[in-house]
């Protein structure tokens, strides 16, 4: 029960932090996406790398920060290649028509796309039928955007 309450509280915090211009999971009023991690580094370094706030780019109303100018340049050239799926929300959550926060350590790149999930247990469930869950998430995403974007 404690864990459920903890995740519910975190969920409410993240919902309050949804970017107003689109549906991107951002950190409060700062508008920083992916918790300040460099989204390009997931692809190039194969690990979560903290970004440098002085190296940033805006995309869909959110601010993405990078660990290097080279990663910033890559992102600016093709942001859709580097932004996380489901607006950076839990991909499994979106597959069940809900917005959940994420644990950065659940990151994975599959089929050239970056995904996050709520926690390691949910990641395992999501990966249990990856293709089906991605298809459900893709189907649910437009409705969640319409309902939650302001």
Secondary structure, 3 states (H helix, E strand, C coil): CHHHHHHHHHHHHHHHCECCCCCCEEEHHHCEEHHHECHHHHHHCCCCCECEEEEEEEECCEEEEECCHHHHHHHHHCHHHCCCHHHHCCHHHHHCCCCCCCEEEEEEEECCEEEEECCHHHHHHHHHCHHHHHHHHHHHHHHHHHHHCC
